[in-house]
Amino acid sequence: MPVANTGAEGIIQKNTVRAKAPHEMTIICTTQLDPNARLEADLCVVGAGAAGITLAGAFEGSSRTVCLVESGGFHVDDALQSLCELDVVGYPVQERFMSRARYFGGTCNLWAGRSMQLTPFDLERRDWIAESGWPIAYDDLEEHYAKAAQLLKLPSHRHFEADTLAQRMSRAERALFENDDLRPNVSLWARRPLRFGAAYRAAFAKSRSVLVCCQASVTEVLLNRDGDAVEEVMIATLAGKRMTVRARQFVLACGALENARLLLVSRGVQSAGIGNAFDVVGRFFMDHPRIVLGRVLLAGKQAFPLMLGLALRDGMGQVGVGLSETVQRREHLLNNYVSFERPWSPHTARAYQSLVRSAKVLLRKGYSGSRLTPPSRGLARVPDSIFLFAPRELMPHSMYRMIRAARDRFGRNVNALTVVNYCEQPPNRESRVYLSERRDRLGMNRLVLD
C-alpha cells in the first residue's frame, strides 16, 4: 500500500481524518480519530521519551513520514500512569517512588540530569562475571558521545581531562588519586536537565514530517504471516477505541520494561512472543541500585571541591572514586564507584524534607524536575532521598553557583563525608520480568518483576 510522503498530513488516511493543513494536524489525540482508524507512515516510533523523540526529530525535513505514538498526553494522568504498575515478587523496589512517567517526554520528565560515559572496560567480557560482555564494541558508542553531549547541553568534558583535573583538585583529592588502585569517575549535568517533551513539542506542532499521536497505547505488535517483519501495531485507549498504525519500519522506544511486555504479549505468529525463541526477552533485568554506605571521618577539616560538586558556567560536574581496571581484574570485582556528600544532621534532614516538598511540589524547579511529586504520586522521604537528590540537583543552576561560590570562599572545608555507593550488577538470568495473569485497564497482561 503506498505511503504518502508530502508532509505529516500524508500519514493520515484521508477517509479517516482530513487535515486542512500540515501544521494543524501534526499533534493529535486519539479523541480526534474515529474508532478503527488506521494511520500510515514510513516509520512508526512507539514511545515519546528521550529515545523516541530524538529519533523522530532526526527525520524532520526529510522525505520520510514518521508517526510517533505516545501512550500518555502532555501531563501526568493517574489513570494512564496506572498502566505502568508492576507485580513485584523479588526484592522490593523503593516504596512511593515514581521511576517511570507515562506522558509526552517519558521518564526524562523525572530525570535529575546526571550523565556519564561508559568506558571500554564496561563493554568487555570479564571472565569472572558470567554472561558479561556487550554485543557491540565501544567504538560503536564512542562516535556518538559528542553528539549526545551537544544534544543534552552538557559542559565540555575538557573540564575533567586528566591535566585539568590535577590542576583543580585540592591537596586532599590529589593525595587520594596518587593511589594507583583508584581512578576518578566523572558525572556531568547541564545547566538544567533536558526535558525532551517540552523541548520538542513546539517543533513537532509545526512539523511536515512527524505526526505525534498522544493517548495511544500500543497493545500488540503484529507480524506478517512468515514472522519475519512487522506489519502494524494495535492501539487501544482507555475510552475503548481500537486503532492501528501501519508502517514500513518500526522502533520500540518505550523503555526496557514496556518494550519487553510488548514483545511478550505479541504472540499471534511467534508463540513465545516476538524474538523470544530462546527465552531471553525480559531476562537479565537490572535496576539502578544506590545505597548510603556510611561516613568517612577526616583528620581535620579538608577541601574536596571536585568530589562535592563543581559549579561551571555551562553546567556542573562531580568526581567520584572508582577502582582501577587492574584492581577489578585482580580481585574479581564489579565496577562500583562511590561519591561523597556533605553529612546531614537529623535536624537538617527534617528541614531538607520541607525544602524538597516546597521546592519540588510548588515550584518544580531545579535538576530533578517534577520527580518528587505529591504523596499520591510517589514522594520518597528522607533519609531515602537526601543523598540521592542533593541541593545541586534541586536548585536552579544560577542559585547553586552563587551558593558554591560563597561556600568556596568562606567555608568549603569539611571534617566528614557521607559515602554513596553506585552499584554495578552482575547479569542474572533469573532477574527478570514476565507476564502476569492479571490484566491492566487496557486488557494487557501486567508485568511481574522478579
Buried (B, 14 or more C-beta within 10 A) or exposed (E): EEBBBEBBBBBBBEEBBEBEEBBEBBBBBBEBBEEEBBBBBBBBBBBBBBBBBBBBBEBBEBEBBBBBBBBBBBEBBEEBBEBBEBBEEEEEEEEEBBBBBBBBBBBBBBBBBBBEBEBEEBBBEBEEBEEBEEEEEBEEBEEEBEEEBEBBBBBBBEBBEEEEBEEBBBEBBEEBBEEEEBBBBBBBBBBBBBBBBBBBBEEBEEBBBBBBBBBBBBBBBBBEEEEEEBBBBBBBBBEEBEBBBBBBEBBBBBBEBBBBBBBBBBBBBBEEBBBBEEEEBBBBBEEEEBEBBEEBEEEEEBBBBBBBBBBBEEBBBBBBBBBBBEBBBEEEBBBBBBBBBBBBEEEBEEEBBEBBBEBBBEEEBBBBBBBBBEEEBBBBBBBBBBBBBBBBBBBBBEBBBEBBEEBBEEEBEBEEBBBBBBBBBBBEEEBBBBBBEEEBEBEBBBBBBB
